[in-house]
Amino acid sequence: MDLSDDLVPRRTFALIAGVERYGISHHWNLRGPARDALRFAHWLTGPGQVPAANVRLLLSPLDDPGLLDWTASPALAELRAAWRPATEANAKSALLEELPQCDGDLLWIFWAGHGYLGRDGQLMLPCADAGPGQIRHLNLDSALRWWKTDLVAHRRFPLQAALVDACRVDAPRDTRWNFGSSDYGGGATVPGRRQFRLYASREGEAAQNDAERGAGRFTEALLAELGDRSVREGVTGLPEAARRIHHAFQGLRERGEGWQLPRFIVDRDWDAGSFLDDDPFGPAALPRTARLDQRGWDGLGELFEGRTLPRCAYEAYAWAFKEAGCAAPVHHGLPADSLLDLAADLDERQGGRGGMPLAVPFVHYLADRAARPAGTAGGLGDPAWAARLALWVRAARQRLALPVLRPPPGPARQAALHVRLESPPGGEDGLLARMWLRGEHTRHVWESEGSPVTTAVVRAELLRQLALSAAGAGEPDGAGQPAEGIGRIEFHVPYELLETDFDQWPVPRGPGGRTRPLGMLYEVVVRCPQEREDTRTEWRAKWRWMHAHGGRHPDTVRVVEDPEVTDALGVQLGARTAPACVLGHASAARDEALLEALLEGGVPAAVWQRGGGAPAGGLPALLSPEALPGAPAVLGLPARVREVRRAAAGGAAEGADRLVLLWDDPDDTIDLRSLL
């Protein structure tokens, strides 16, 4: 049809979806898509005057649907009684069964939520009923191909517009992410059907969501362009609107205020004329890097043979993208479980400036960390392997004429004060105590000389050590932050002292005898290496696996609810490398059994409430409030728990003063003689 003809609202139909809550994990949940979908529906049924009966609205809101704003137009009030959950069955039914039977000229598809690219580059939009066994989704590319065929009556829907506010990042390439197969087939292509597709980001980029405002940045810009336009004005103006949105986001990128860049997938306007060929911001296709040659692969095969993933594997993987000048995929963990498979994954990627194969900076990073002594921050302590890795990098650069690589950034490490406490073997009152300071070097600073002391003596000595550290590093800054020096205090304790309230020990702070809890000023963790003799293998394997994946693997964290705390829990936790971190919601009656299971299962990291119970909303919401897809930022838990403890002082984060963080690094221990 000629776009100069009036597009009649009653012959305009739409599928509108906003997915905030996902069945696979609460970590996938995000705030904003349901509101965005409703706002687009308001434009379509308000200024656009499209009848509510022509709209198929699918929602999966985080909150009660009644809390959404249904009052913006009478049509929205009708949709309030007609919306359906955003499940795969409902999405396929609406798009592939109901709407094709309608007699219309224009089809709108608006989808807000998560998005992943499959191996074939097709965009998969997870639905609300996505689960661990199968991530149910809508294959948008397959659906749009289906809509161009004669399975839709020839004279119907000559114009189709798809607007998607979702990420377009690669789906993790492992069996745990099972999207299954979802090709919808189709008939013979109908000439003359025109599709316009606008995505919130380019391939490999995440779409930015403002959780605080409950809105996607792309949807905000899109609705601002549509304004009070009619359906005909809105659809005919899409190419120009898309240009303006594209250029606005380019400006955000240049100012460092955003990262995504909306992009047309089909670079044609409604008249099939090219309008992005002269785009001043560069071509639509990202350049591909050079690939490794056979000599390079042969060398890697020898270098990586028999090697497990080192604890810096994720850091090396992420740094490779940064060094090559391209955006890293939004994985939550590594896409593979071996060094050679990681190199293969990197070699398949699209890259950035200089034609640098991504595997080269990856190996360069490994060489740097392998050369550092074990026991230092990030050090692997394998100079022989480091020399072989560096030789491979030099040879690859010379052979492939690659640019110079910068040295990887040095690992950051804050000083930690370690406090080891033991119960006297003879059952005497008091504790045997020793303290050492560990930064770039390890220094013994105090010992109870084999005589038991009270906790008051230990606390007094700890305060003295903190004061000495502060005096050596300078006075606290004007904001009242601790002076540089000791940033973390690690209590090595026997099992029976795990729930001691070390984090609540008062620390003098300011005039008038004011004190603050120790856990508000410093990262305070407990450790229990003395109880790990029987599960040392599991303990080490879990910690190193967690670090190799940067703490981002979806299986890293397990929430243990009260009914799960059984006699078999410890065996279950130790059966696999995952989980490496447990968030415990055990009642007071099962609190002790939970702690026993953590140690029996070799779990190195855990958070629970002292004395049992769980905070309102649960520990995941308290410790990872942004609720981004994938696992919480596990490696940042010590800092995050300190933030929560600080928030508790202001009346927020109720129960944070009872949080206990077990953070037991098997690679950061000292084999000490008995304190007797």
C-alpha positions as CSV (number, residue, x, y, z in Angstrom):
1,M,0.0,0.0,0.0
2,D,1.1,3.6,-0.5
3,L,2.2,5.2,2.7
4,S,0.6,8.5,1.5
5,D,-2.7,6.8,2.0
6,D,-4.4,7.2,5.4
7,L,-3.6,4.3,7.7
8,V,-6.9,3.6,9.5
9,P,-6.5,3.0,13.2
10,R,-9.1,0.2,13.1
11,R,-6.9,-1.7,10.6
12,T,-3.8,-1.4,12.9
13,F,-3.0,-4.3,15.2
14,A,-0.2,-4.8,17.8
15,L,1.6,-7.3,20.0
16,I,2.9,-5.4,23.0
17,A,5.0,-7.2,25.7
18,G,6.8,-6.2,28.8
19,V,8.7,-8.9,30.8
20,E,10.0,-8.0,34.3
21,R,9.7,-11.3,36.2
22,Y,11.4,-14.5,35.0
23,G,10.8,-18.0,36.3
24,I,14.5,-19.0,35.8
25,S,15.9,-16.9,38.6
26,H,15.1,-13.8,40.6
27,H,18.5,-12.5,39.4
28,W,16.9,-12.1,35.9
29,N,14.2,-9.8,37.2
30,L,14.3,-6.1,36.1
31,R,12.1,-3.1,36.7
32,G,10.7,-1.1,33.8
33,P,9.6,-3.2,30.9
34,A,6.0,-3.6,32.0
35,R,5.7,0.1,32.5
36,D,7.3,0.7,29.1
37,A,4.9,-1.7,27.4
38,L,1.9,0.1,29.0
39,R,3.2,3.5,27.9
40,F,3.6,2.3,24.3
41,A,0.1,0.9,24.5
42,H,-1.1,4.3,25.8
43,W,0.4,6.0,22.7
44,L,-1.1,3.5,20.3
45,T,-4.6,3.5,21.8
46,G,-4.5,7.2,22.8
47,P,-3.0,9.6,20.2
48,G,-2.9,6.6,17.8
49,Q,-6.6,5.9,18.4
50,V,-6.2,2.1,17.8
51,P,-9.0,0.2,19.4
52,A,-8.0,-1.8,22.5
53,A,-9.5,-4.9,20.9
54,N,-6.7,-4.7,18.3
55,V,-4.0,-5.0,20.9
56,R,-2.6,-8.1,22.4
57,L,-0.9,-7.0,25.7
58,L,1.4,-9.4,27.5
59,L,2.9,-8.5,30.9
60,S,5.0,-10.0,33.6
61,P,5.3,-7.2,36.1
62,L,7.4,-7.4,39.3
63,D,4.7,-5.8,41.4
64,D,0.9,-6.2,41.6
65,P,-0.4,-5.3,38.1
66,G,-3.0,-3.1,39.8
67,L,-0.2,-0.8,40.7
68,L,0.5,0.0,37.1
69,D,-1.0,3.2,35.7
70,W,-4.1,2.0,33.8
71,T,-5.8,5.4,33.9
72,A,-4.0,7.3,31.1
73,S,-6.8,6.5,28.6
74,P,-10.1,4.7,28.4
75,A,-8.5,2.1,26.1
76,L,-6.0,1.2,28.8
77,A,-8.8,0.6,31.2
78,E,-10.2,-1.9,28.7
79,L,-6.7,-3.6,28.4
80,R,-6.6,-3.9,32.2
81,A,-9.2,-6.6,31.9
82,A,-7.6,-8.2,28.7
83,W,-3.9,-8.5,29.3
84,R,-2.3,-11.9,29.6
85,P,0.9,-13.2,31.2
86,A,4.0,-12.9,29.0
87,T,4.5,-16.7,28.6
88,E,5.9,-18.4,25.5
89,A,2.5,-20.0,24.8
90,N,0.7,-16.6,24.9
91,A,3.3,-14.9,22.8
92,K,3.2,-17.5,20.1
93,S,-0.6,-17.7,20.2
94,A,-1.0,-13.9,19.8
95,L,1.7,-13.5,17.1
96,L,1.3,-16.7,15.1
97,E,-2.3,-17.6,15.5
98,E,-4.6,-14.7,16.6
99,L,-3.1,-11.6,14.8
100,P,-2.6,-13.3,11.4
101,Q,-6.3,-14.0,11.3
102,C,-7.1,-10.3,11.7
103,D,-7.8,-8.1,8.6
104,G,-5.3,-5.3,9.0
105,D,-2.8,-3.1,7.1
106,L,-0.2,-2.4,9.8
107,L,1.3,-4.7,12.5
108,W,3.3,-3.2,15.4
109,I,5.5,-5.4,17.6
110,F,6.8,-3.8,20.8
111,W,8.9,-6.0,23.2
112,A,10.7,-4.9,26.4
113,G,12.8,-7.3,28.5
114,H,15.9,-9.4,28.1
115,G,17.3,-10.5,24.7
116,Y,20.0,-12.9,23.7
117,L,21.6,-13.8,20.3
118,G,21.8,-17.5,19.5
119,R,24.7,-19.1,17.6
120,D,22.9,-18.3,14.3
121,G,22.5,-14.6,15.3
122,Q,18.8,-14.9,15.8
123,L,17.3,-12.8,18.5
124,M,15.7,-14.8,21.3
125,L,13.4,-12.9,23.7
126,P,13.0,-14.9,27.0
127,C,9.4,-15.1,28.3
128,A,8.1,-15.1,31.8
129,D,8.1,-18.9,32.0
130,A,11.7,-19.3,31.1
131,G,13.1,-22.0,33.4
132,P,16.4,-23.6,34.1
133,G,15.6,-26.7,32.1
134,Q,14.3,-24.7,29.1
135,I,14.5,-21.0,28.5
136,R,11.2,-20.5,26.8
137,H,11.3,-17.6,24.5
138,L,10.1,-15.9,21.3
139,N,12.4,-16.2,18.3
140,L,11.7,-12.8,16.9
141,D,13.8,-13.2,13.7
142,S,12.0,-16.5,12.9
143,A,8.6,-14.9,13.6
144,L,9.3,-12.0,11.3
145,R,10.3,-14.3,8.5
146,W,7.1,-16.2,9.1
147,W,5.1,-13.0,8.8
148,K,6.5,-12.3,5.3
149,T,5.1,-15.5,3.9
150,D,1.8,-16.6,2.6
151,L,0.8,-18.1,5.9
152,V,-0.6,-14.5,6.4
153,A,-3.2,-13.8,3.8
154,H,-1.7,-11.9,0.8
155,R,-3.5,-8.6,1.2
156,R,-3.1,-8.4,4.9
157,F,-0.4,-6.5,6.8
158,P,1.8,-5.1,4.0
159,L,3.5,-3.0,6.7
160,Q,5.1,-4.4,9.8
161,A,7.2,-2.6,12.4
162,A,9.1,-4.3,15.2
163,L,10.6,-2.1,18.1
164,V,12.6,-4.0,20.7
165,D,14.0,-2.5,23.9
166,A,16.2,-5.5,24.8
167,C,19.9,-6.5,24.9
168,R,21.4,-8.2,21.9
169,V,24.2,-10.0,23.6
170,D,25.4,-13.5,22.9
171,A,23.7,-16.3,24.9
172,P,26.3,-18.1,27.0
173,R,27.7,-21.1,25.1
174,D,27.2,-23.9,27.5
175,T,24.6,-26.6,28.1
176,R,23.2,-24.8,31.2
177,W,21.6,-22.2,29.0
178,N,19.1,-24.4,27.0
179,F,17.1,-22.2,24.6
180,G,16.1,-25.3,22.6
181,S,14.9,-24.9,19.0
182,S,12.2,-22.5,18.0
183,D,12.1,-22.1,14.2
184,Y,8.5,-21.4,13.2
185,G,9.0,-22.3,9.6
186,G,6.8,-20.5,7.0
187,G,5.4,-20.6,3.5
188,A,6.3,-18.8,0.3
189,T,7.5,-15.2,0.6
190,V,4.9,-12.6,-0.3
191,P,6.5,-9.8,-2.5
192,G,5.8,-6.3,-1.3
193,R,5.6,-6.9,2.4
194,R,7.8,-4.4,4.1
195,Q,9.3,-4.7,7.6
196,F,11.0,-2.1,9.7
197,R,13.0,-3.2,12.7
198,L,14.6,-1.0,15.3
199,Y,16.5,-2.4,18.2
200,A,17.8,-0.6,21.3
201,S,21.4,-1.7,20.7
202,R,23.8,-3.2,18.2
203,E,24.9,-6.8,18.3
204,G,27.0,-7.5,21.4
205,E,25.6,-4.6,23.3
206,A,23.4,-4.4,26.4
207,A,20.4,-2.1,26.4
208,Q,20.4,0.3,29.4
209,N,17.5,0.2,31.8
210,D,16.8,2.9,34.5
211,A,15.5,0.7,37.3
212,E,15.0,3.7,39.6
213,R,12.7,5.4,37.1
214,G,11.3,2.1,35.8
215,A,12.0,2.9,32.2
216,G,14.3,1.8,29.3
217,R,16.4,4.6,27.9
218,F,15.5,3.5,24.3
219,T,11.8,3.5,25.1
220,E,12.0,6.9,26.6
221,A,13.6,8.3,23.4
222,L,11.1,6.4,21.2
223,L,8.0,7.7,23.0
224,A,9.4,11.2,23.0
225,E,9.7,11.0,19.2
226,L,6.2,9.5,18.8
227,G,4.7,12.2,21.1
228,D,1.1,13.0,20.1
229,R,1.4,11.7,16.5
230,S,-1.2,9.7,14.9
231,V,-0.6,6.1,13.8
232,R,0.0,7.2,10.2
233,E,2.4,10.0,11.3
234,G,4.2,7.7,13.7
235,V,4.8,4.9,11.2
236,T,5.8,7.1,8.3
237,G,8.1,9.1,10.5
238,L,9.9,6.0,11.9
239,P,13.1,6.3,9.7
240,E,13.6,9.9,10.6
241,A,12.8,9.2,14.3
242,A,15.3,6.4,14.2
243,R,18.0,8.6,12.9
244,R,17.4,11.1,15.6
245,I,17.4,8.5,18.3
246,H,20.6,6.9,16.9
247,H,22.4,10.3,16.8
248,A,21.2,11.2,20.4
249,F,22.6,7.9,21.8
250,Q,25.8,8.5,19.9
251,G,26.2,11.7,21.7
252,L,25.6,9.9,25.0
253,R,28.4,7.5,24.2
254,E,30.8,10.2,23.3
255,R,30.1,11.9,26.6
256,G,30.5,8.7,28.5
257,E,26.8,8.8,29.7
258,G,25.7,5.6,27.9
259,W,27.0,2.6,25.9
260,Q,24.2,1.3,23.7
261,L,23.7,2.5,20.2
262,P,20.2,1.9,18.7
263,R,20.5,0.4,15.2
264,F,18.3,-0.5,12.3
265,I,18.7,-4.2,11.4
266,V,17.2,-3.6,8.0
267,D,18.8,-0.5,6.7
268,R,16.0,0.4,4.3
269,D,13.1,2.9,4.7
270,W,9.5,2.1,3.8
271,D,10.2,2.7,0.1
272,A,13.1,0.2,0.2
273,G,15.7,3.0,-0.2
274,S,18.9,2.9,1.7
275,F,19.2,5.6,4.4
276,L,22.1,4.4,6.6
277,D,24.7,3.9,3.9
278,D,25.9,7.4,4.5
279,D,25.6,7.3,8.2
280,P,28.3,9.5,9.6
281,F,28.7,7.3,12.6
282,G,30.1,4.4,10.6
283,P,28.9,1.2,8.9
284,A,26.3,-1.0,10.4
285,A,28.5,-4.1,10.5
286,L,31.2,-4.4,13.1
287,P,34.6,-5.3,11.8
288,R,35.9,-8.8,12.4
289,T,39.3,-9.3,13.9
290,A,42.1,-11.3,12.4
291,R,42.0,-15.0,13.3
292,L,44.7,-17.2,14.9
293,D,46.7,-19.2,12.4
294,Q,47.5,-22.9,12.7
295,R,50.8,-22.3,14.4
296,G,49.1,-20.2,17.0
297,W,46.6,-22.9,17.7
298,D,49.3,-25.6,17.9
299,G,51.1,-23.5,20.5
300,L,48.1,-22.9,22.6
301,G,47.3,-26.6,22.6
302,E,50.7,-27.3,24.2
303,L,50.5,-24.3,26.6
304,F,47.0,-25.2,27.9
305,E,47.3,-29.0,28.0
306,G,46.4,-30.3,31.4
307,R,45.8,-26.8,32.8
308,T,42.6,-26.1,34.8
309,L,41.1,-22.6,34.7
310,P,43.3,-20.3,36.8
311,R,41.6,-18.0,39.2
312,C,42.3,-15.0,36.9
313,A,40.5,-16.6,33.9
314,Y,37.5,-14.3,33.9
315,E,39.7,-11.2,34.4
316,A,41.8,-12.3,31.4
317,Y,38.7,-12.9,29.3
318,A,37.2,-9.6,30.1
319,W,40.4,-7.6,29.7
320,A,41.0,-9.1,26.2
321,F,37.9,-7.3,24.9
322,K,38.9,-4.1,26.6
323,E,42.4,-4.2,25.1
324,A,41.1,-5.0,21.6
325,G,38.8,-2.0,21.9
326,C,35.4,-3.7,21.7
327,A,32.5,-4.4,24.0
328,A,32.6,-7.6,26.1
329,P,29.5,-9.8,25.9
330,V,27.2,-9.6,28.9
331,H,27.9,-13.1,30.1
332,H,27.4,-14.1,33.7
333,G,30.5,-16.3,34.0
334,L,32.7,-17.7,31.4
335,P,31.3,-19.3,28.2
336,A,33.5,-22.4,28.5
337,D,35.2,-24.5,31.2
338,S,38.7,-24.9,29.7
339,L,41.4,-22.5,28.5
340,L,41.4,-23.8,25.0
341,D,37.7,-23.5,24.6
342,L,37.9,-19.9,26.0
343,A,40.5,-19.1,23.3
344,A,38.2,-20.6,20.7
345,D,35.3,-18.5,21.9
346,L,37.4,-15.4,21.7
347,D,38.7,-16.2,18.2
348,E,35.1,-16.4,17.0
349,R,34.2,-12.9,18.3
350,Q,33.9,-9.6,16.5
351,G,36.6,-7.3,17.5
352,G,37.7,-3.7,17.4
353,R,40.6,-1.5,16.3
354,G,43.9,-2.9,14.9
355,G,42.6,-6.3,13.9
356,M,43.8,-7.9,17.2
357,P,42.7,-11.5,17.7
358,L,41.1,-11.5,21.1
359,A,43.0,-14.7,22.2
360,V,46.3,-12.7,22.1
361,P,45.6,-10.2,24.9
362,F,43.9,-13.1,26.8
363,V,47.2,-15.0,26.8
364,H,49.1,-11.8,27.5
365,Y,47.1,-11.3,30.7
366,L,47.7,-14.9,31.8
367,A,51.4,-14.5,31.3
368,D,51.5,-11.4,33.5
369,R,49.6,-13.1,36.3
370,A,51.6,-16.4,36.1
371,A,54.8,-14.4,36.5
372,R,53.7,-12.9,39.8
373,P,54.6,-14.9,43.0
374,A,51.9,-17.0,44.5
375,G,50.4,-15.4,47.6
376,T,50.6,-11.9,46.1
377,A,47.5,-10.3,44.7
378,G,46.5,-12.1,41.5
379,G,49.8,-14.1,41.4
380,L,49.8,-17.6,40.1
381,G,53.4,-18.3,40.9
382,D,54.4,-20.2,37.8
383,P,57.3,-18.3,36.1
384,A,58.1,-21.2,33.7
385,W,54.6,-21.1,32.3
386,A,54.7,-17.3,32.2
387,A,57.8,-17.4,30.1
388,R,56.2,-19.8,27.6
389,L,53.1,-17.7,27.4
390,A,55.0,-14.5,26.8
391,L,57.0,-16.2,24.1
392,W,53.8,-17.3,22.4
393,V,52.5,-13.7,22.5
394,R,55.7,-12.3,21.0
395,A,55.7,-14.9,18.2
396,A,52.0,-14.3,17.4
397,R,52.5,-10.5,17.3
398,Q,55.4,-10.8,14.9
399,R,53.8,-13.4,12.7
400,L,50.4,-11.6,12.4
401,A,51.9,-8.1,12.4
402,L,49.8,-7.1,15.5
403,P,50.2,-3.8,17.4
404,V,51.9,-3.5,20.7
405,L,50.0,-4.7,23.8
406,R,49.9,-2.7,27.0
407,P,50.8,-4.4,30.3
408,P,47.7,-5.6,32.1
409,P,46.6,-3.5,35.0
410,G,48.2,-4.4,38.3
411,P,46.0,-6.4,40.7
412,A,44.6,-4.3,43.5
413,R,44.9,-5.6,47.0
414,Q,44.0,-3.9,50.2
415,A,45.8,-4.7,53.4
416,A,44.0,-7.1,55.7
417,L,44.5,-7.7,59.4
418,H,44.1,-11.4,60.2
419,V,43.1,-12.4,63.7
420,R,43.4,-16.1,64.6
421,L,41.5,-17.3,67.7
422,E,41.7,-20.8,69.2
423,S,40.0,-22.3,72.2
424,P,42.7,-23.6,74.7
425,P,42.9,-27.4,74.4
426,G,42.8,-27.7,78.2
427,G,39.4,-26.0,78.4
428,E,40.7,-22.9,80.2
429,D,38.8,-19.7,80.0
430,G,39.8,-17.2,77.3
431,L,41.3,-17.6,73.9
432,L,44.7,-18.1,72.3
433,A,45.2,-15.3,69.8
434,R,47.6,-14.2,67.1
435,M,47.5,-11.3,64.6
436,W,49.3,-10.7,61.3
437,L,49.1,-8.0,58.7
438,R,48.9,-9.1,55.0
439,G,49.3,-6.7,52.1
440,E,52.0,-7.1,49.5
441,H,54.0,-8.8,52.3
442,T,53.0,-10.7,55.4
443,R,54.1,-9.4,58.8
444,H,53.4,-11.0,62.3
445,V,52.2,-8.2,64.6
446,W,51.0,-9.7,67.9
447,E,50.5,-12.9,69.8
448,S,49.1,-13.9,73.2
449,E,52.3,-15.8,73.9
450,G,50.6,-19.1,74.6
451,S,48.4,-17.8,77.4
452,P,44.7,-17.5,77.0
453,V,43.3,-13.9,77.0
454,T,39.8,-12.5,77.1
455,T,38.0,-11.1,74.1
456,A,38.4,-7.7,75.7
457,V,42.2,-8.0,75.4
458,V,41.9,-9.2,71.7
459,R,39.6,-6.2,70.9
460,A,42.0,-3.7,72.6
461,E,44.9,-5.1,70.6
462,L,42.9,-5.0,67.4
463,L,42.1,-1.3,68.0
464,R,45.7,-0.6,68.7
465,Q,46.7,-2.2,65.4
466,L,44.1,-0.2,63.5
467,A,45.4,3.0,65.1
468,L,49.0,2.2,64.2
469,S,47.9,1.5,60.6
470,A,46.0,4.7,60.4
471,A,48.9,6.7,61.8
472,G,51.3,5.1,59.3
473,A,49.0,5.9,56.3
474,G,47.8,9.3,57.4
475,E,44.8,10.7,59.1
476,P,41.2,9.9,58.0
477,D,39.9,12.1,55.2
478,G,37.4,14.8,55.6
479,A,34.5,12.5,54.7
480,G,35.2,10.4,57.7
481,Q,36.4,7.4,55.7
482,P,39.1,5.1,57.2
483,A,42.6,6.1,56.3
484,E,44.3,4.1,53.7
485,G,45.9,1.0,55.2
486,I,43.8,-1.8,56.6
487,G,40.6,-2.3,54.7
488,R,39.5,-5.7,55.9
489,I,39.7,-7.7,59.1
490,E,39.5,-11.5,58.8
491,F,38.8,-13.5,61.9
492,H,40.1,-17.1,61.7
493,V,38.0,-18.9,64.3
494,P,36.8,-22.4,65.4
495,Y,33.3,-23.5,64.5
496,E,31.8,-22.5,67.8
497,L,32.9,-18.8,67.3
498,L,31.5,-18.4,63.8
499,E,28.5,-16.4,65.1
500,T,30.5,-14.1,67.4
501,D,29.5,-10.5,66.7
502,F,32.9,-9.3,65.7
503,D,31.4,-6.8,63.3
504,Q,29.6,-5.1,66.2
505,W,32.8,-4.5,68.3
506,P,32.8,-0.7,69.1
507,V,35.6,1.4,67.5
508,P,36.3,4.9,68.8
509,R,35.2,7.4,66.2
510,G,35.3,11.2,66.6
511,P,34.9,13.4,69.7
512,G,32.9,12.8,72.8
513,G,33.7,9.1,73.1
514,R,31.6,8.2,70.0
515,T,32.0,4.7,68.7
516,R,31.0,2.9,65.5
517,P,30.6,-0.8,64.8
518,L,33.7,-2.4,63.4
519,G,31.7,-3.8,60.5
520,M,30.5,-0.3,59.5
521,L,34.1,1.0,59.1
522,Y,35.9,-2.1,57.7
523,E,35.1,-5.2,55.7
524,V,34.7,-7.8,58.5
525,V,34.6,-11.5,57.6
526,V,34.9,-14.8,59.5
527,R,36.9,-17.8,58.4
528,C,37.2,-21.4,59.6
529,P,40.2,-23.0,58.0
530,Q,40.9,-25.1,61.1
531,E,37.7,-27.0,60.4
532,R,38.4,-27.8,56.8
533,E,40.9,-30.7,57.0
534,D,38.4,-33.3,55.8
535,T,37.0,-31.2,52.9
536,R,40.1,-29.3,51.8
537,T,39.7,-30.6,48.2
538,E,36.1,-29.4,47.9
539,W,37.0,-26.1,49.6
540,R,39.8,-25.3,47.2
541,A,38.0,-26.5,44.1
542,K,34.9,-24.3,44.8
543,W,36.9,-21.2,45.6
544,R,39.1,-21.4,42.5
545,W,36.1,-22.2,40.3
546,M,34.2,-19.2,41.6
547,H,37.2,-16.9,40.9
548,A,37.9,-18.4,37.5
549,H,34.3,-17.3,36.5
550,G,34.7,-14.0,38.2
551,G,31.9,-14.9,40.6
552,R,29.4,-14.5,37.7
553,H,28.5,-18.0,36.9
554,P,24.7,-18.5,37.3
555,D,25.3,-21.5,39.6
556,T,27.7,-19.7,41.9
557,V,25.1,-18.8,44.5
558,R,22.5,-21.0,46.1
559,V,19.8,-19.8,48.4
560,V,19.1,-22.4,51.1
561,E,15.7,-22.2,52.6
562,D,14.8,-23.6,56.0
563,P,13.2,-26.9,54.8
564,E,16.4,-27.7,52.8
565,V,18.5,-27.7,55.9
566,T,18.6,-31.5,56.4
567,D,21.2,-34.0,57.5
568,A,22.1,-34.5,53.8
569,L,22.7,-30.9,52.9
570,G,26.4,-30.9,53.5
571,V,26.9,-33.9,51.2
572,Q,24.7,-32.2,48.5
573,L,26.7,-28.9,48.7
574,G,30.0,-30.8,48.4
575,A,29.0,-33.0,45.4
576,R,29.9,-30.4,42.8
577,T,32.0,-27.3,42.5
578,A,28.7,-25.3,42.4
579,P,27.5,-23.7,44.6
580,A,30.5,-21.8,45.9
581,C,28.4,-19.3,47.9
582,V,25.3,-20.0,50.0
583,L,22.8,-17.4,51.2
584,G,21.2,-19.0,54.2
585,H,17.5,-18.5,55.2
586,A,17.6,-21.0,58.1
587,S,15.5,-20.5,61.2
588,A,17.0,-20.3,64.6
589,A,16.3,-24.0,65.2
590,R,18.3,-25.0,62.0
591,D,21.0,-22.3,62.2
592,E,23.6,-24.6,63.7
593,A,22.8,-27.4,61.2
594,L,23.3,-24.9,58.3
595,L,26.8,-23.9,59.5
596,E,27.8,-27.6,59.9
597,A,26.6,-28.2,56.3
598,L,28.6,-25.3,55.0
599,L,31.8,-26.7,56.4
600,E,31.1,-30.3,55.5
601,G,30.3,-29.2,51.9
602,G,33.5,-27.2,51.5
603,V,31.5,-24.0,50.8
604,P,34.0,-21.1,51.0
605,A,31.6,-18.2,51.0
606,A,28.2,-17.7,52.8
607,V,26.0,-15.1,54.3
608,W,23.4,-15.6,56.9
609,Q,21.8,-13.8,59.9
610,R,23.3,-14.4,63.3
611,G,20.9,-16.6,65.2
612,G,18.8,-17.5,62.2
613,G,16.1,-16.0,60.2
614,A,16.1,-13.9,57.1
615,P,15.7,-10.1,56.3
616,A,12.5,-8.9,54.7
617,G,12.6,-9.7,51.0
618,G,15.4,-12.2,51.5
619,L,19.2,-12.0,51.3
620,P,19.4,-11.9,47.5
621,A,17.4,-8.7,47.3
622,L,19.4,-7.2,50.2
623,L,22.8,-8.0,48.7
624,S,22.0,-7.5,45.0
625,P,19.3,-4.9,44.9
626,E,19.9,-4.1,41.2
627,A,18.6,-7.6,40.3
628,L,20.5,-7.7,37.1
629,P,20.5,-11.0,35.1
630,G,22.8,-13.7,36.3
631,A,24.5,-14.2,39.7
632,P,25.1,-11.4,42.2
633,A,28.5,-9.7,42.3
634,V,29.8,-12.4,44.5
635,L,33.5,-11.3,44.6
636,G,32.3,-7.9,45.9
637,L,30.4,-9.4,48.8
638,P,32.8,-8.2,51.5
639,A,32.3,-4.6,50.3
640,R,28.6,-5.0,49.7
641,V,28.0,-6.4,53.2
642,R,29.8,-3.4,54.7
643,E,27.6,-1.1,52.6
644,V,24.5,-2.9,54.0
645,R,25.8,-2.6,57.5
646,R,26.3,1.2,57.0
647,A,22.7,1.5,55.6
648,A,21.4,-0.2,58.7
649,A,22.8,2.7,60.8
650,G,20.4,5.1,58.9
651,G,17.4,2.9,59.6
652,A,17.5,1.1,56.3
653,A,18.4,-2.6,55.7
654,E,16.7,-3.9,58.8
655,G,18.6,-6.9,60.3
656,A,21.9,-5.9,58.6
657,D,23.6,-5.7,62.1
658,R,23.1,-9.5,62.4
659,L,24.7,-10.4,59.0
660,V,27.6,-12.8,59.1
661,L,29.9,-13.2,56.1
662,L,32.0,-16.4,55.8
663,W,34.8,-15.6,53.3
664,D,37.4,-18.3,53.5
665,D,40.1,-18.1,50.8
666,P,42.1,-21.3,50.7
667,D,44.8,-19.5,48.7
668,D,45.3,-16.9,51.4
669,T,46.1,-18.9,54.4
670,I,49.2,-19.4,56.5
671,D,50.1,-22.8,57.9
672,L,50.6,-21.8,61.4
673,R,52.0,-23.8,64.3
674,S,49.7,-24.2,67.3
675,L,49.3,-21.1,69.4
676,L,50.3,-23.1,72.5
